[in-house]
Amino acid sequence: MAPDNNAPQSNFIRNIIAEDFKTNKFGGRVHTRFPPEPNGYLHIGHAKSICLNFGLAAENNGLCNLRFDDTNPTKEELEYVESIIEDVRWLGFDWGDRMYYASDYFDQLYEYALQLIRMGKAYVCDLSPDEIREYRGTLTEPGRESPYRNRSVEENLDLFERMRAGEFEDGSRVLRAKIDMASPNLNMRDPVIYRILHAEHHRTGDKWCIYPMYDFTHCLSDSIEGITHSICTLEFEDHRPLYDWFLDELGVYHPQQIEFARLNLTYTVMSKRRLSELVEKGFVTGWDDPRMPTISGLRRRGYTPESIRTFCERIGVAKRDSMVDMALLEHCVREDLNRRANRVMGVLRPLRVVIENYPENQVEELEAINNPEDPTMGTRKVPFSRVLYIERDDFMEDPPKKFFRLGPGREVRLRYAYYIKCVDVVKEEKTGEVIELRCTYDPATKGGYAPDGRKVKGTLHWVSAAHAIQAEARLYDKLLLKANPASECEGADFRDCLNPDSLVTLSSCSVEPSLAGAAPGDYFQFERRGYFCVDAKDSAPGALVFNRTVPLRDTWAKIQKAQKNS
């Protein structure tokens, strides 16, 4: 039996959980969470975390929460919350009644902060943000203690309560944990716990003017929710001692933080700062632009949730950062759509063909296979008539030796139809551009096979001109020119890294009439041209817009084949 490429792969996190079951560390429980900050749309890197957290819970009969880390009201919007909910659901995951917000815990977090102050483990500091950075020291030099570090418990309680009451201006004071300014880990050098921020929160309104920092909020939210395995990306590894410190000092339930390598994908940026720049400066049409690596962009482009989940499983989970080839993601969607997408004929750059010996008023209904990978998907009828459209690049007036398509005096097969031969070429008088081909057909070759046994090397797709539906096709390519834009574009004008040909719009395409009822989000394989879906935003009845998901050429499959043969 062939191996199942989509079966769960062993990895160090699965091994940790298996060991925890043996030792009964969490009483046989697995409870994870996906905790996005609602300050932008989710991208393919988040999809890896979503699949990992929800997948680990499902594999172990556990639970996974969806929790919004909404502690910065100046950057968070309800639009982002709604988009995150939609994306996680679209990927196929369900959190049941376990959707939470860090803001749900603001009262409890405030009490925890008061507890640290009473224990002498936190103090109000009047240093400015720049001074705090200066006092922190460097990787090779210890930090210096704040002159406000040894305030009394009573003074700290008074100042912190006045911070909450709104008495002080933004940035004038912060609450800091009192840990160790000489620690080799900079995160342990009296980190900020609360800052003053007079801003209205999308859920709590103007109730608060102080907001907790991520490191303080994250571990305690995990504790409150009874999380067992707090799965984070690798940049939080240096923050783990701080995660543990807060929980241990407060004496509360202690989840286990585990870090894994985030997804780095060639020709793609995952930085929210960079993605926001693309949107705000108009380099793309929005967060859901099909060139964006956002989940909403991939969905609009025609990626399926199954293909993204397969991709996330195949790249695996590692402890070290690495770069994943975009070709693997494209391979996964081709593999999925190959099984489920109906084949249709669509001509992107039409060239008129007149079959001179075909009856002028005759129309035939030819049978075409919907999907050769799945016979249960059946067949459809496509009309054939005297005037057709073929792709303009399927004809060359002076073809080279290995060009097996149409040329003067050449014979080719029309898919599901007949052999045709080019007998004349019609050109525009002024420009010399080829505007029409005159051909003949062999009636004996119906279905695309010659009874006399003669062979042709080229098979072309086509559309009957009288029955064609006009449509727009958007051909998408990678948005960035650099394979590793995080490093290759850093410090450069970001516009220099953008691919000027990332979108080619063809407004005069002709597609077969079976697509008249295509609905937004429907996907198809345009024979010989790639996988397309109906644009969910700009398409409308009578004005179809198709987004090309990926071309048919599969670079990753060729890479795998070469590796096997080497």
N, C-alpha and C positions, 0 to 999 in steps of 0.2 A: 504494500500500500504506500502511495506517495505521501511524503510528510505534509502536514497542514501548516502552511506558511503563516496562517493567522492565529495559530494556537498560542496561548500565553507562553512567553519565554521566561526561563529562569533568570532572575536578576537579584542584586544584593538586597533590594527592599523586600522582595518576596521571601528571600532567605531569612531576613530579620524577623518578618512576621511569623514565618514557620517556627523559628526558634522561640518566639514569644508564646506561641501556642504550647510548645513543649514545657516551658517553665511556668505557664499560666500567669504571665506577667500582668496582663490586663483582664484576668478572669475569663479568658477565651473570647474577648471582644476585639473587633476591628471597627474603629470609627474614625473616618477621615473627614476632610473638609476641603472645599475649593474656595479660597478667600480673595477674590479680585478687588482691586480698588476701582470704584466707578468714575475714573477720570479719562476714559477713552474706550474705544471698542476693543474687544478681544481679538487676538491674532492667532496664527497657527502655533506659535509657541505656547500660548495658553491652552490650546487644544491638547497638547501633550500632557499638561498638568491635569486638565479635566479628565482625560481618558485614564490617567494613572490613578488619580484619587477615587473616582467613581468605580473604576475597574477593580482596584484592590478591595474596595468594600464589597462589591458584588461577588467577587471570587471567594470571599470568606464569610458570606452570609452576614455582612456587616452593614453599616450605615455611612452615608456621606452627606455632609451639610453643604449648602450654598450659603456663604457668608460674605457680605460686603464690608470691606475695610473702609468705612466712610468717615474718616477722622480729619479730612481736610476739605472743609466746605468751599474754599475758594476755587477748587479744581473739579469738584464733583457735580454731576448733573443727573436729573431723573432720566434723561435720554439715554445716558450710558447704562444706568441700572436696567432699563427696559431692554436695551440691546443685549446685555449680558444674559438676562433671563431667556430671551429668544434663542440666543446662540447655544446655550447649554442644552436647552430642550431640543433644538434642531439636531444636535450631535447625538441625541438619543438617550439622554440621562435624566433621571427623575430624583429629586431630593425630597419628595413627599411633602410633609408639613415642616420641613427643617430648613426654611429660608430665614436667615438671621442677618442682622446688621451689627457692626461694632457699636453703633450708636444706641442699640438696645441696652448696652452695658455701661453707658456713660455714668450713671449714678453709682454702680458698683465699682467702676474703675476709680472714681473720685474717692470713694471710701478706702480703697486699697492704697491710694496715694496718701491719704491722711494717716493710714496705719504705718506706712513707711516713715512718715515724718515723726510720728510718736515714738517709733523705734530708734530714731536717730539715724535713719538710713536714707533720708532725703532732705533737701534744703532748697530754699528759694534763693536764686542767684540773680544779681543785678548786672552782671556783665553783658555787654552787647554781643550779638552773634559773632562779630568779627573777633572780639576779645576772647570769647569762648574757644574759637578755633585756634587763636594764638596761644592760649594757656594749655591747650590739649597736648602740645608737643608733637613729635614726629615718630616715625617708626624706629629711629635710632636714639631719640632723646625723650626722657620721661616728661610728663606734663607737670604743670604747676598748679597748686591748689588755689581755688578761687578765694579772694579775700572775704567772701560771704559764706564760706563752707562751714564755719563753726558757729553760725547763728544758733541761738537756743531753740529748743523744740517749740516753746511758746511763741517766739517771734516768727518762726517758720509757719506755724499753724495760722497765726494772725494774717501774715502776708498772703498765704495761699488762699485763705477764705476771701480776702479782699481782691485777689486776682479773679476769683470766681464772681465776685459781686460787680466786676467791671470797673474797678476804681483806677486801673492802670492802663496805659496805652499799649498798643501792639508792640512786641519786641522789647519792652522795657524790663520785663522780668520773665524768668522761666523757673520751673521746678526741676531739680536735677537729683538723680540717685547719687548717694555718697558711697562710692566703691573704692577705687584705687587709682590715683592719678599717675602712678608709676607702672601700672600694668603694661606688659608688652602688647596686650590687645587694646587698640585704641577705643574699641567699643565699650570697654569697661572703665574708661576714664571719666567717671561722673557724667553719664549720658543724660541728655534732656528727657524728662518724662512728660511735662506739660508745657505748652506755650500759649501766650495770649493771642487771641485771634477774634476780633470783633467782626464776625461774618455770620450771616444767616445760614443755617444748615437745612438741607433739603428735606430732612425728616423732623428735626427737633426745633426748627425755627430759630428764635433768638434766646432760647433757654440758656444756652451756654456761650461764654466768650473765652473759655479756655478749652483746649482740645488736646487729648493724649497723643503721644507719638507712637509710631508703628511698633517699635520693639516692646513697649510697655503693653500696648493694646493686644498685640497678636498672641503672646503667650497666655495672657489672662483670659482672652476670649476662648482659646483652645481649652483652658482649664475649666471655665464655666460650662462649656458644651460637652465636657467629658470626652474630648478627642483622645484617641490612643496614639495614633501615629501622625505627627504633624509634618507632612511632606513639603519641603521647600526647595527652591533652586539653590545652586551652589554658592551664590554670592552671600547667602545667609549663614554659611558655615562659621564665619568669624563672629556672627551674632549669637551663636548657640550658647556660649557661656553666659551671656546676658539673659537669654531666654530662661536658662536654668536658675540664674541668680534671683530673678524676680519671684519665680515660683517657690524656690526654697526659702527665701527670706520671709515670704508671706505665709509659708506653711500650707499651701493649697495643693489640690490635686495636680499631678505632674505628668503631662503627656511627654512623648519622646519625639524630639525633632530629628528628622532625617533629611539630608540634602542630596540632590541629584543634579546632574548637568542639564542646563537649559538647552533648548533647541537653537542651533545656529544653522541657517539654511542659506545656501549659495544664492547670490543675486537678490538678497532680501534683507531688509532692516526690521528689527523687532523693537527698537527703541521707541517708546511712546513719544518722546520728544521729536524724533525724526518723522514718525508717522503723522504727528500733529502738524509739523512743518509742511509736509506734503499737502495736507488738507487746507491749512490756513493760507498758504501761498498760492493755492490754485493749481498746483502741479497735477492734481487728480480732482475728480468731480465730487469727492466726499469719502467718508470712511468706508462706504460700501462700493467704491469704484472697483471693478473687476480686476484691476492691476494691483490692488492692495493685498497684503498678506493677511488682512483681517478675515475672520470667519464669515462675516457678512459679505465681504468682497468675493471670497472663494465660493460662497453659496450662489451669489448672483452670477458668477462666471460659469457655474455649472458643476462645480465639485459636489459630490454626494457625501452625506455624513459617513456612509460605510467606507468610502475611500479614505477619508481623513482618519477614521478610527484604525483602519488597516495600516496606514502609514505610521501612525503613532506607535502601534504595536511592533512594527518591523524595525523601526529605528532603535528600539530597546531603551533601557535605562542604564546610565553609566554614572561613574563618579567623576569623570574628567570631561572637560569641554571638548567638543569636536565639531567639525563642519559636515553637514549632511547635504548631499547633492540634490538640487531641485529636481533633477531627472527622476529620482525615486518617488517623490510626491506625484509627479506627472504620470509615472508608470502605474501607480496605485489607482488613479482615477481612470486611466485607460482600461486597466484590467477590470474595474468594476463596470464601467459603461459598456465595455465590449459584451458583457453578459446581459445587460438590461436595456440598452438603447436600441430603438428601432432604426433600421437603415432607411435612408431616404436619399433622393437625388436633388441637389441644389447646385446651381451654376452661379458662381460668385462674380465672374467677369464674362458676361455672355457674348458669344459670337454666333451670328445667325447662320443656320445651315438650311438650304433648300434641297430636298430630295426630288430631283427632276422627274423620275419615273414612278413616283408614288402618287396615287390618285388624289386630286386636289381636295375633294370634300370627304375623304375617308378618314375615320378615326378608329383606331384599334385599342382595345383594353388589354394590355399585357400584364401577365402575372409576375409580381416581384416578391421576393422573400423579405420578410420583416427583420428577421435576425437569424442568420445561419447557425449561431451558437445555441439557439433555443427554438426548436421546431414548433413548440406549443404557442409561440407568438404569431404563427400563421403567415398569411400572405396578404397582399393588397393589389389593387388594380391601378396601373399607371397608363394614362392616355398617350398614344403615339400618333403623330400626324405628319403631314408633308413638310412643315416648317418646324425646325427644332432650334434649341440653343445648346451649344457645347462651351466648354471653357476656352477662353481665348488662348491660353498657354498650351492647349492640346493640339494646336496647329502651328506648323512652321513652314514657311514657303521654301526655305532651303535647309532642310533638316540635316543635322550631323548624323554620323553613322549609327550611333546607339540611341537615336530618338525614335521610339517605336509607336508614336502617336500619328496623327493625321498630317499628311503633306500632299502636294500635287501628285496624282497618280497612285497614291497609297490607299490601302484598304485596312480598315479597323473594324472591331466589333463594338456595337452599341449595347450597353448592359441591358439584358433581358429582351433585346429587340433583334436587330439584323446586322449583317455586314454592310458597311457603306464604303464607297470609294470616292475620293475627291477628283472631280473632272474639270473644275474651273474655279478661279478665284476672282472675286469682285472687289475692286479697290475704290477708295474715295479719290476723286480726280485731282484735287489740289494737294492733298497730303500724301497720297500713296498708301494710306492705311487700309489694311484688309478689313472690309466691313461685312462680307458675306462669302460663304463657300457654296459652290454648286456640286452636288454629289448625286450618285446613283446608289440604289440598294439592290440586294439580291433577295428576292422573295423566298427563295428556297432555304435561307439561313435563319428563319424565324426561331426565336429563342436563343440565338447567338451561336449556332453551330452549323457548319457546312456539311451537307450530306456527301459531297465528293471528297471529304477528308482534308481539304486545304486548311491551313492554319494561319492565324494572324497573331501578332505579338501584342497588339494594343487593344485594351478595352476601355471605352470612354463612358462616363456618365453624361446624361442629357436631360432636357426638359422640353416638352411640347410647347411651342411658343403660344399657341392659341389657348392653352390651359394653364399657363404658368402664373404663379402668384408673385407679385413684386414684393421684395423684402430688402431690409438693410442687414448687412453682416458686419460685425465688429471683430476684427482679427487682433487679438491681444498677444503680446510678447512680454518678456521680462521687463520690468519697469526700470531696473538698474543695469548699468553696463559692467560694473565691477563684481567679481565673484565673491569678494569679501568686503562689502561696503563699510562695515563697522570700522575696519582699519584703513582700507584703501581710500575712503572718502573723508576720513576724519581730518579736519583742518582745511579741507578744500571747499570751494563753492559747490554746494550740493547739486546745483543745476548741471554741473559738468559730469556728474555721475548718472544722470537720467538718460534713458534710452529714447531718442527722438522718434523711434519707430515702434514704441510700445503699444500704440493703437493705430490701426489702419481701418478706416471706415469705408465700406463699399455700399453705396446707396441704391444701386440698380441691379440687384441680384434677382435671379429667377429660381423659384423653388417649385417642386411638384405640388399639385392641388391637394394631396392628402394632408398637407400642413395647414390648410385653411382654418382648422379648428384647434390648432396648437395653443396651449394655455401657458401663461407665465410660469417659468420654472421647468417646463417640459424639456427633456433632452433627447438628442438624436445624434446618430452618426451620419454626417453628410458624406456619402461614398466618395472615397479618395481625397477628401478635404479635411476631415477631422471631426471632433465631437463638438456639438453646438447645443446651446440651450436658449430658450426664449427668454429675453430679458424681462425680469420681474418688475422693472421700474418704468422703462420707456416704451415697451411694446404695448400694442392695443389691437383689438379686432380690426382687420383691414390695413393695419400698419405694423406688420411683424418686424421685430428686431431680434436678431440672433447673435449671441455672444459665442465666440469660439473658445471652448474650454481648453483644449489642447489639440495640436495637429496629430495625425496618425503615427508619425515617426516616433518610435520608442527608443530613446537613447539608452535608458537604463537596461532594457532587455538586451540590447547589443553589448553593453558592458558586462552583464552577467554571462552572456554566451561566450564572450571572449575569455573571461576568467575561467570558465569551465573547460575551455579547449586548450588553455595554456598549461 
